[in-house]
Amino acid sequence: MVYADSSRPEMVEGFTRNTFTAMIEGVREQAIKLGMIKPEAFDEGIRDLYRTTEEDGVFCYTFFKATGIK
């Protein structure tokens, strides 16, 4: 699990902004081109992610590992 709020500025900058949000921003054109999402909705989601980096924002994310068996 990753947790970031203003009490952990290194996590806000290093993970929320520079890792997670940057990763999502990087797939914008492909996601829109494939018809997975409309540009307005994608951009709203990015604004929401940046909102979590503000003084009263909170970002929490849990990574899961799974194994598929056929």
HTML snippet that shows the backbone in 3Dmol.js (N, CA, C, O; Angstrom):
<script src="https://3Dmol.org/build/3Dmol-min.js"></script>
<div id="view" style="width:600px;height:400px;position:relative"></div>
<script>
const pdb = `
ATOM      1  N   MET A   1       0.838  -1.173   0.000  1.00  0.00           N
ATOM      2  CA  MET A   1       0.000   0.000   0.000  1.00  0.00           C
ATOM      3  C   MET A   1       0.886   1.239   0.000  1.00  0.00           C
ATOM      4  O   MET A   1       1.940   1.268   0.635  1.00  0.00           O
ATOM      5  N   VAL A   2       0.445   2.247  -0.712  1.00  0.00           N
ATOM      6  CA  VAL A   2       1.126   3.539  -0.736  1.00  0.00           C
ATOM      7  C   VAL A   2       0.165   4.571  -0.178  1.00  0.00           C
ATOM      8  O   VAL A   2      -0.999   4.627  -0.574  1.00  0.00           O
ATOM      9  N   TYR A   3       0.657   5.390   0.745  1.00  0.00           N
ATOM     10  CA  TYR A   3      -0.157   6.443   1.331  1.00  0.00           C
ATOM     11  C   TYR A   3       0.630   7.741   1.265  1.00  0.00           C
ATOM     12  O   TYR A   3       1.806   7.779   1.626  1.00  0.00           O
ATOM     13  N   ALA A   4      -0.017   8.805   0.805  1.00  0.00           N
ATOM     14  CA  ALA A   4       0.651  10.101   0.732  1.00  0.00           C
ATOM     15  C   ALA A   4      -0.325  11.212   1.096  1.00  0.00           C
ATOM     16  O   ALA A   4      -1.428  11.288   0.556  1.00  0.00           O
ATOM     17  N   ASP A   5       0.093  12.063   2.010  1.00  0.00           N
ATOM     18  CA  ASP A   5      -0.631  13.295   2.309  1.00  0.00           C
ATOM     19  C   ASP A   5       0.411  14.362   2.636  1.00  0.00           C
ATOM     20  O   ASP A   5       1.611  14.100   2.547  1.00  0.00           O
ATOM     21  N   SER A   6      -0.031  15.557   3.010  1.00  0.00           N
ATOM     22  CA  SER A   6       0.906  16.660   3.194  1.00  0.00           C
ATOM     23  C   SER A   6       1.907  16.429   4.326  1.00  0.00           C
ATOM     24  O   SER A   6       2.915  17.132   4.406  1.00  0.00           O
ATOM     25  N   SER A   7       1.649  15.465   5.193  1.00  0.00           N
ATOM     26  CA  SER A   7       2.624  15.141   6.237  1.00  0.00           C
ATOM     27  C   SER A   7       3.784  14.306   5.684  1.00  0.00           C
ATOM     28  O   SER A   7       4.778  14.086   6.376  1.00  0.00           O
ATOM     29  N   ARG A   8       3.655  13.843   4.441  1.00  0.00           N
ATOM     30  CA  ARG A   8       4.683  13.036   3.786  1.00  0.00           C
ATOM     31  C   ARG A   8       5.000  13.645   2.417  1.00  0.00           C
ATOM     32  O   ARG A   8       4.727  13.031   1.385  1.00  0.00           O
ATOM     33  N   PRO A   9       5.577  14.852   2.408  1.00  0.00           N
ATOM     34  CA  PRO A   9       5.799  15.561   1.142  1.00  0.00           C
ATOM     35  C   PRO A   9       6.673  14.791   0.149  1.00  0.00           C
ATOM     36  O   PRO A   9       6.511  14.950  -1.061  1.00  0.00           O
ATOM     37  N   GLU A  10       7.584  13.970   0.637  1.00  0.00           N
ATOM     38  CA  GLU A  10       8.425  13.186  -0.276  1.00  0.00           C
ATOM     39  C   GLU A  10       7.599  12.149  -1.025  1.00  0.00           C
ATOM     40  O   GLU A  10       7.910  11.826  -2.171  1.00  0.00           O
ATOM     41  N   MET A  11       6.549  11.622  -0.395  1.00  0.00           N
ATOM     42  CA  MET A  11       5.665  10.668  -1.064  1.00  0.00           C
ATOM     43  C   MET A  11       4.729  11.383  -2.041  1.00  0.00           C
ATOM     44  O   MET A  11       4.440  10.875  -3.124  1.00  0.00           O
ATOM     45  N   VAL A  12       4.266  12.558  -1.647  1.00  0.00           N
ATOM     46  CA  VAL A  12       3.397  13.337  -2.540  1.00  0.00           C
ATOM     47  C   VAL A  12       4.141  13.643  -3.830  1.00  0.00           C
ATOM     48  O   VAL A  12       3.619  13.420  -4.922  1.00  0.00           O
ATOM     49  N   GLU A  13       5.355  14.151  -3.703  1.00  0.00           N
ATOM     50  CA  GLU A  13       6.131  14.528  -4.888  1.00  0.00           C
ATOM     51  C   GLU A  13       6.667  13.301  -5.627  1.00  0.00           C
ATOM     52  O   GLU A  13       6.488  13.172  -6.838  1.00  0.00           O
ATOM     53  N   GLY A  14       7.316  12.413  -4.903  1.00  0.00           N
ATOM     54  CA  GLY A  14       7.990  11.283  -5.529  1.00  0.00           C
ATOM     55  C   GLY A  14       7.069  10.227  -6.086  1.00  0.00           C
ATOM     56  O   GLY A  14       7.316   9.689  -7.166  1.00  0.00           O
ATOM     57  N   PHE A  15       6.006   9.921  -5.358  1.00  0.00           N
ATOM     58  CA  PHE A  15       5.121   8.860  -5.852  1.00  0.00           C
ATOM     59  C   PHE A  15       3.880   9.411  -6.541  1.00  0.00           C
ATOM     60  O   PHE A  15       3.639   9.111  -7.710  1.00  0.00           O
ATOM     61  N   THR A  16       3.088  10.216  -5.830  1.00  0.00           N
ATOM     62  CA  THR A  16       1.814  10.648  -6.404  1.00  0.00           C
ATOM     63  C   THR A  16       2.015  11.452  -7.681  1.00  0.00           C
ATOM     64  O   THR A  16       1.391  11.160  -8.701  1.00  0.00           O
ATOM     65  N   ARG A  17       2.875  12.456  -7.635  1.00  0.00           N
ATOM     66  CA  ARG A  17       3.090  13.307  -8.817  1.00  0.00           C
ATOM     67  C   ARG A  17       3.991  12.651  -9.860  1.00  0.00           C
ATOM     68  O   ARG A  17       3.608  12.489 -11.019  1.00  0.00           O
ATOM     69  N   ASN A  18       5.191  12.277  -9.428  1.00  0.00           N
ATOM     70  CA  ASN A  18       6.233  11.881 -10.389  1.00  0.00           C
ATOM     71  C   ASN A  18       6.187  10.424 -10.825  1.00  0.00           C
ATOM     72  O   ASN A  18       6.852  10.054 -11.793  1.00  0.00           O
ATOM     73  N   THR A  19       5.427   9.600 -10.141  1.00  0.00           N
ATOM     74  CA  THR A  19       5.329   8.195 -10.539  1.00  0.00           C
ATOM     75  C   THR A  19       3.916   7.869 -11.012  1.00  0.00           C
ATOM     76  O   THR A  19       3.703   7.593 -12.193  1.00  0.00           O
ATOM     77  N   PHE A  20       2.964   7.900 -10.109  1.00  0.00           N
ATOM     78  CA  PHE A  20       1.618   7.439 -10.455  1.00  0.00           C
ATOM     79  C   PHE A  20       0.932   8.347 -11.472  1.00  0.00           C
ATOM     80  O   PHE A  20       0.501   7.884 -12.528  1.00  0.00           O
ATOM     81  N   THR A  21       0.831   9.626 -11.158  1.00  0.00           N
ATOM     82  CA  THR A  21       0.136  10.537 -12.069  1.00  0.00           C
ATOM     83  C   THR A  21       0.865  10.637 -13.400  1.00  0.00           C
ATOM     84  O   THR A  21       0.227  10.674 -14.452  1.00  0.00           O
ATOM     85  N   ALA A  22       2.188  10.682 -13.369  1.00  0.00           N
ATOM     86  CA  ALA A  22       2.961  10.733 -14.616  1.00  0.00           C
ATOM     87  C   ALA A  22       2.719   9.487 -15.463  1.00  0.00           C
ATOM     88  O   ALA A  22       2.629   9.579 -16.687  1.00  0.00           O
ATOM     89  N   MET A  23       2.612   8.332 -14.829  1.00  0.00           N
ATOM     90  CA  MET A  23       2.349   7.083 -15.546  1.00  0.00           C
ATOM     91  C   MET A  23       0.977   7.143 -16.227  1.00  0.00           C
ATOM     92  O   MET A  23       0.842   6.759 -17.389  1.00  0.00           O
ATOM     93  N   ILE A  24      -0.018   7.615 -15.516  1.00  0.00           N
ATOM     94  CA  ILE A  24      -1.360   7.705 -16.091  1.00  0.00           C
ATOM     95  C   ILE A  24      -1.386   8.730 -17.222  1.00  0.00           C
ATOM     96  O   ILE A  24      -1.970   8.472 -18.275  1.00  0.00           O
ATOM     97  N   GLU A  25      -0.763   9.884 -17.016  1.00  0.00           N
ATOM     98  CA  GLU A  25      -0.712  10.896 -18.074  1.00  0.00           C
ATOM     99  C   GLU A  25      -0.059  10.343 -19.341  1.00  0.00           C
ATOM    100  O   GLU A  25      -0.414  10.741 -20.450  1.00  0.00           O
ATOM    101  N   GLY A  26       0.882   9.438 -19.174  1.00  0.00           N
ATOM    102  CA  GLY A  26       1.606   8.882 -20.303  1.00  0.00           C
ATOM    103  C   GLY A  26       0.783   8.012 -21.237  1.00  0.00           C
ATOM    104  O   GLY A  26       1.202   7.761 -22.367  1.00  0.00           O
ATOM    105  N   VAL A  27      -0.363   7.551 -20.799  1.00  0.00           N
ATOM    106  CA  VAL A  27      -1.205   6.702 -21.653  1.00  0.00           C
ATOM    107  C   VAL A  27      -2.401   7.456 -22.222  1.00  0.00           C
ATOM    108  O   VAL A  27      -3.274   6.849 -22.842  1.00  0.00           O
ATOM    109  N   ARG A  28      -2.451   8.756 -22.020  1.00  0.00           N
ATOM    110  CA  ARG A  28      -3.610   9.554 -22.432  1.00  0.00           C
ATOM    111  C   ARG A  28      -3.953   9.350 -23.908  1.00  0.00           C
ATOM    112  O   ARG A  28      -5.071   8.957 -24.239  1.00  0.00           O
ATOM    113  N   GLU A  29      -3.005   9.613 -24.777  1.00  0.00           N
ATOM    114  CA  GLU A  29      -3.291   9.553 -26.215  1.00  0.00           C
ATOM    115  C   GLU A  29      -3.723   8.154 -26.655  1.00  0.00           C
ATOM    116  O   GLU A  29      -4.659   8.010 -27.441  1.00  0.00           O
ATOM    117  N   GLN A  30      -3.052   7.142 -26.155  1.00  0.00           N
ATOM    118  CA  GLN A  30      -3.394   5.771 -26.533  1.00  0.00           C
ATOM    119  C   GLN A  30      -4.796   5.399 -26.037  1.00  0.00           C
ATOM    120  O   GLN A  30      -5.575   4.798 -26.776  1.00  0.00           O
ATOM    121  N   ALA A  31      -5.113   5.750 -24.806  1.00  0.00           N
ATOM    122  CA  ALA A  31      -6.430   5.423 -24.257  1.00  0.00           C
ATOM    123  C   ALA A  31      -7.540   6.117 -25.041  1.00  0.00           C
ATOM    124  O   ALA A  31      -8.592   5.528 -25.289  1.00  0.00           O
ATOM    125  N   ILE A  32      -7.303   7.365 -25.430  1.00  0.00           N
ATOM    126  CA  ILE A  32      -8.300   8.102 -26.207  1.00  0.00           C
ATOM    127  C   ILE A  32      -8.410   7.519 -27.610  1.00  0.00           C
ATOM    128  O   ILE A  32      -9.511   7.326 -28.126  1.00  0.00           O
ATOM    129  N   LYS A  33      -7.263   7.240 -28.223  1.00  0.00           N
ATOM    130  CA  LYS A  33      -7.242   6.687 -29.582  1.00  0.00           C
ATOM    131  C   LYS A  33      -7.974   5.346 -29.655  1.00  0.00           C
ATOM    132  O   LYS A  33      -8.656   5.060 -30.639  1.00  0.00           O
ATOM    133  N   LEU A  34      -7.832   4.534 -28.620  1.00  0.00           N
ATOM    134  CA  LEU A  34      -8.487   3.230 -28.590  1.00  0.00           C
ATOM    135  C   LEU A  34      -9.959   3.320 -28.194  1.00  0.00           C
ATOM    136  O   LEU A  34     -10.653   2.305 -28.147  1.00  0.00           O
ATOM    137  N   GLY A  35     -10.432   4.521 -27.912  1.00  0.00           N
ATOM    138  CA  GLY A  35     -11.831   4.702 -27.548  1.00  0.00           C
ATOM    139  C   GLY A  35     -12.175   4.234 -26.145  1.00  0.00           C
ATOM    140  O   GLY A  35     -13.343   4.014 -25.826  1.00  0.00           O
ATOM    141  N   MET A  36     -11.166   4.083 -25.314  1.00  0.00           N
ATOM    142  CA  MET A  36     -11.398   3.609 -23.953  1.00  0.00           C
ATOM    143  C   MET A  36     -12.008   4.684 -23.058  1.00  0.00           C
ATOM    144  O   MET A  36     -12.692   4.379 -22.081  1.00  0.00           O
ATOM    145  N   ILE A  37     -11.752   5.950 -23.405  1.00  0.00           N
ATOM    146  CA  ILE A  37     -12.214   7.056 -22.582  1.00  0.00           C
ATOM    147  C   ILE A  37     -12.272   8.313 -23.431  1.00  0.00           C
ATOM    148  O   ILE A  37     -11.512   8.458 -24.388  1.00  0.00           O
ATOM    149  N   LYS A  38     -13.162   9.210 -23.087  1.00  0.00           N
ATOM    150  CA  LYS A  38     -13.248  10.491 -23.781  1.00  0.00           C
ATOM    151  C   LYS A  38     -12.204  11.444 -23.194  1.00  0.00           C
ATOM    152  O   LYS A  38     -11.902  11.367 -22.003  1.00  0.00           O
ATOM    153  N   PRO A  39     -11.655  12.334 -24.011  1.00  0.00           N
ATOM    154  CA  PRO A  39     -10.612  13.246 -23.518  1.00  0.00           C
ATOM    155  C   PRO A  39     -11.025  14.035 -22.281  1.00  0.00           C
ATOM    156  O   PRO A  39     -10.217  14.225 -21.372  1.00  0.00           O
ATOM    157  N   GLU A  40     -12.265  14.492 -22.237  1.00  0.00           N
ATOM    158  CA  GLU A  40     -12.724  15.291 -21.107  1.00  0.00           C
ATOM    159  C   GLU A  40     -12.708  14.483 -19.808  1.00  0.00           C
ATOM    160  O   GLU A  40     -12.319  14.989 -18.755  1.00  0.00           O
ATOM    161  N   ALA A  41     -13.131  13.234 -19.898  1.00  0.00           N
ATOM    162  CA  ALA A  41     -13.155  12.376 -18.709  1.00  0.00           C
ATOM    163  C   ALA A  41     -11.741  12.056 -18.245  1.00  0.00           C
ATOM    164  O   ALA A  41     -11.467  12.045 -17.045  1.00  0.00           O
ATOM    165  N   PHE A  42     -10.845  11.796 -19.186  1.00  0.00           N
ATOM    166  CA  PHE A  42      -9.455  11.522 -18.830  1.00  0.00           C
ATOM    167  C   PHE A  42      -8.852  12.724 -18.113  1.00  0.00           C
ATOM    168  O   PHE A  42      -8.233  12.586 -17.059  1.00  0.00           O
ATOM    169  N   ASP A  43      -9.041  13.898 -18.696  1.00  0.00           N
ATOM    170  CA  ASP A  43      -8.474  15.119 -18.122  1.00  0.00           C
ATOM    171  C   ASP A  43      -9.057  15.417 -16.743  1.00  0.00           C
ATOM    172  O   ASP A  43      -8.353  15.917 -15.865  1.00  0.00           O
ATOM    173  N   GLU A  44     -10.329  15.115 -16.551  1.00  0.00           N
ATOM    174  CA  GLU A  44     -10.934  15.294 -15.236  1.00  0.00           C
ATOM    175  C   GLU A  44     -10.274  14.372 -14.208  1.00  0.00           C
ATOM    176  O   GLU A  44     -10.018  14.779 -13.074  1.00  0.00           O
ATOM    177  N   GLY A  45     -10.005  13.149 -14.606  1.00  0.00           N
ATOM    178  CA  GLY A  45      -9.324  12.212 -13.714  1.00  0.00           C
ATOM    179  C   GLY A  45      -7.935  12.678 -13.344  1.00  0.00           C
ATOM    180  O   GLY A  45      -7.519  12.534 -12.194  1.00  0.00           O
ATOM    181  N   ILE A  46      -7.211  13.234 -14.297  1.00  0.00           N
ATOM    182  CA  ILE A  46      -5.873  13.767 -14.016  1.00  0.00           C
ATOM    183  C   ILE A  46      -5.966  14.942 -13.048  1.00  0.00           C
ATOM    184  O   ILE A  46      -5.162  15.054 -12.122  1.00  0.00           O
ATOM    185  N   ARG A  47      -6.945  15.818 -13.264  1.00  0.00           N
ATOM    186  CA  ARG A  47      -7.138  16.940 -12.320  1.00  0.00           C
ATOM    187  C   ARG A  47      -7.422  16.409 -10.920  1.00  0.00           C
ATOM    188  O   ARG A  47      -6.923  16.951  -9.934  1.00  0.00           O
ATOM    189  N   ASP A  48      -8.223  15.353 -10.833  1.00  0.00           N
ATOM    190  CA  ASP A  48      -8.522  14.756  -9.534  1.00  0.00           C
ATOM    191  C   ASP A  48      -7.271  14.176  -8.882  1.00  0.00           C
ATOM    192  O   ASP A  48      -7.084  14.304  -7.672  1.00  0.00           O
ATOM    193  N   LEU A  49      -6.423  13.546  -9.672  1.00  0.00           N
ATOM    194  CA  LEU A  49      -5.170  13.028  -9.117  1.00  0.00           C
ATOM    195  C   LEU A  49      -4.301  14.162  -8.575  1.00  0.00           C
ATOM    196  O   LEU A  49      -3.741  14.048  -7.485  1.00  0.00           O
ATOM    197  N   TYR A  50      -4.189  15.241  -9.323  1.00  0.00           N
ATOM    198  CA  TYR A  50      -3.410  16.385  -8.833  1.00  0.00           C
ATOM    199  C   TYR A  50      -4.053  17.004  -7.596  1.00  0.00           C
ATOM    200  O   TYR A  50      -3.358  17.554  -6.742  1.00  0.00           O
ATOM    201  N   ARG A  51      -5.362  16.918  -7.501  1.00  0.00           N
ATOM    202  CA  ARG A  51      -6.051  17.450  -6.318  1.00  0.00           C
ATOM    203  C   ARG A  51      -5.590  16.733  -5.060  1.00  0.00           C
ATOM    204  O   ARG A  51      -5.542  17.340  -3.990  1.00  0.00           O
ATOM    205  N   THR A  52      -5.250  15.452  -5.167  1.00  0.00           N
ATOM    206  CA  THR A  52      -4.793  14.704  -3.997  1.00  0.00           C
ATOM    207  C   THR A  52      -3.448  15.206  -3.490  1.00  0.00           C
ATOM    208  O   THR A  52      -3.071  14.908  -2.357  1.00  0.00           O
ATOM    209  N   THR A  53      -2.716  15.964  -4.309  1.00  0.00           N
ATOM    210  CA  THR A  53      -1.398  16.453  -3.894  1.00  0.00           C
ATOM    211  C   THR A  53      -1.468  17.806  -3.189  1.00  0.00           C
ATOM    212  O   THR A  53      -0.443  18.336  -2.762  1.00  0.00           O
ATOM    213  N   GLU A  54      -2.653  18.359  -3.068  1.00  0.00           N
ATOM    214  CA  GLU A  54      -2.793  19.636  -2.373  1.00  0.00           C
ATOM    215  C   GLU A  54      -2.728  19.440  -0.862  1.00  0.00           C
ATOM    216  O   GLU A  54      -2.753  18.312  -0.369  1.00  0.00           O
ATOM    217  N   GLU A  55      -2.644  20.539  -0.145  1.00  0.00           N
ATOM    218  CA  GLU A  55      -2.433  20.527   1.312  1.00  0.00           C
ATOM    219  C   GLU A  55      -3.401  19.609   2.063  1.00  0.00           C
ATOM    220  O   GLU A  55      -2.996  18.929   3.006  1.00  0.00           O
ATOM    221  N   ASP A  56      -4.666  19.582   1.660  1.00  0.00           N
ATOM    222  CA  ASP A  56      -5.651  18.756   2.358  1.00  0.00           C
ATOM    223  C   ASP A  56      -5.999  17.473   1.594  1.00  0.00           C
ATOM    224  O   ASP A  56      -6.982  16.802   1.907  1.00  0.00           O
ATOM    225  N   GLY A  57      -5.184  17.143   0.593  1.00  0.00           N
ATOM    226  CA  GLY A  57      -5.440  15.953  -0.196  1.00  0.00           C
ATOM    227  C   GLY A  57      -4.813  14.698   0.380  1.00  0.00           C
ATOM    228  O   GLY A  57      -3.867  14.758   1.166  1.00  0.00           O
ATOM    229  N   VAL A  58      -5.355  13.564  -0.024  1.00  0.00           N
ATOM    230  CA  VAL A  58      -4.842  12.252   0.398  1.00  0.00           C
ATOM    231  C   VAL A  58      -4.845  11.328  -0.808  1.00  0.00           C
ATOM    232  O   VAL A  58      -5.804  11.297  -1.580  1.00  0.00           O
ATOM    233  N   PHE A  59      -3.761  10.577  -0.962  1.00  0.00           N
ATOM    234  CA  PHE A  59      -3.654   9.570  -2.022  1.00  0.00           C
ATOM    235  C   PHE A  59      -3.318   8.245  -1.351  1.00  0.00           C
ATOM    236  O   PHE A  59      -2.365   8.161  -0.576  1.00  0.00           O
ATOM    237  N   CYS A  60      -4.093   7.222  -1.647  1.00  0.00           N
ATOM    238  CA  CYS A  60      -3.848   5.890  -1.100  1.00  0.00           C
ATOM    239  C   CYS A  60      -4.070   4.885  -2.218  1.00  0.00           C
ATOM    240  O   CYS A  60      -5.098   4.914  -2.894  1.00  0.00           O
ATOM    241  N   TYR A  61      -3.108   4.001  -2.409  1.00  0.00           N
ATOM    242  CA  TYR A  61      -3.190   3.032  -3.492  1.00  0.00           C
ATOM    243  C   TYR A  61      -2.651   1.701  -2.996  1.00  0.00           C
ATOM    244  O   TYR A  61      -1.641   1.656  -2.293  1.00  0.00           O
ATOM    245  N   THR A  62      -3.319   0.627  -3.357  1.00  0.00           N
ATOM    246  CA  THR A  62      -2.873  -0.706  -2.979  1.00  0.00           C
ATOM    247  C   THR A  62      -2.530  -1.497  -4.227  1.00  0.00           C
ATOM    248  O   THR A  62      -3.328  -1.587  -5.160  1.00  0.00           O
ATOM    249  N   PHE A  63      -1.350  -2.061  -4.235  1.00  0.00           N
ATOM    250  CA  PHE A  63      -0.904  -2.913  -5.338  1.00  0.00           C
ATOM    251  C   PHE A  63      -1.273  -4.355  -5.015  1.00  0.00           C
ATOM    252  O   PHE A  63      -1.158  -4.792  -3.870  1.00  0.00           O
ATOM    253  N   PHE A  64      -1.713  -5.082  -6.018  1.00  0.00           N
ATOM    254  CA  PHE A  64      -2.034  -6.489  -5.847  1.00  0.00           C
ATOM    255  C   PHE A  64      -1.220  -7.307  -6.835  1.00  0.00           C
ATOM    256  O   PHE A  64      -0.921  -6.857  -7.942  1.00  0.00           O
ATOM    257  N   LYS A  65      -0.880  -8.472  -6.432  1.00  0.00           N
ATOM    258  CA  LYS A  65      -0.220  -9.413  -7.325  1.00  0.00           C
ATOM    259  C   LYS A  65      -1.183 -10.583  -7.516  1.00  0.00           C
ATOM    260  O   LYS A  65      -1.793 -11.070  -6.564  1.00  0.00           O
ATOM    261  N   ALA A  66      -1.301 -11.013  -8.749  1.00  0.00           N
ATOM    262  CA  ALA A  66      -2.194 -12.131  -9.038  1.00  0.00           C
ATOM    263  C   ALA A  66      -1.495 -13.099  -9.986  1.00  0.00           C
ATOM    264  O   ALA A  66      -0.602 -12.717 -10.741  1.00  0.00           O
ATOM    265  N   THR A  67      -1.906 -14.316  -9.933  1.00  0.00           N
ATOM    266  CA  THR A  67      -1.401 -15.339 -10.815  1.00  0.00           C
ATOM    267  C   THR A  67      -2.597 -15.981 -11.512  1.00  0.00           C
ATOM    268  O   THR A  67      -3.552 -16.411 -10.865  1.00  0.00           O
ATOM    269  N   GLY A  68      -2.530 -16.037 -12.830  1.00  0.00           N
ATOM    270  CA  GLY A  68      -3.612 -16.660 -13.591  1.00  0.00           C
ATOM    271  C   GLY A  68      -3.257 -18.106 -13.913  1.00  0.00           C
ATOM    272  O   GLY A  68      -2.119 -18.414 -14.268  1.00  0.00           O
ATOM    273  N   ILE A  69      -4.211 -18.958 -13.789  1.00  0.00           N
ATOM    274  CA  ILE A  69      -4.038 -20.364 -14.127  1.00  0.00           C
ATOM    275  C   ILE A  69      -5.129 -20.755 -15.099  1.00  0.00           C
ATOM    276  O   ILE A  69      -6.313 -20.515 -14.862  1.00  0.00           O
ATOM    277  N   LYS A  70      -4.712 -21.359 -16.194  1.00  0.00           N
ATOM    278  CA  LYS A  70      -5.672 -21.781 -17.212  1.00  0.00           C
ATOM    279  C   LYS A  70      -6.072 -23.217 -17.003  1.00  0.00           C
ATOM    280  O   LYS A  70      -6.877 -23.751 -17.766  1.00  0.00           O
TER     281      LYS A  70
END
`;
const viewer = $3Dmol.createViewer("view");
viewer.addModel(pdb, "pdb");
viewer.setStyle({}, {cartoon: {color: "spectrum"}});
viewer.zoomTo();
viewer.render();
</script>
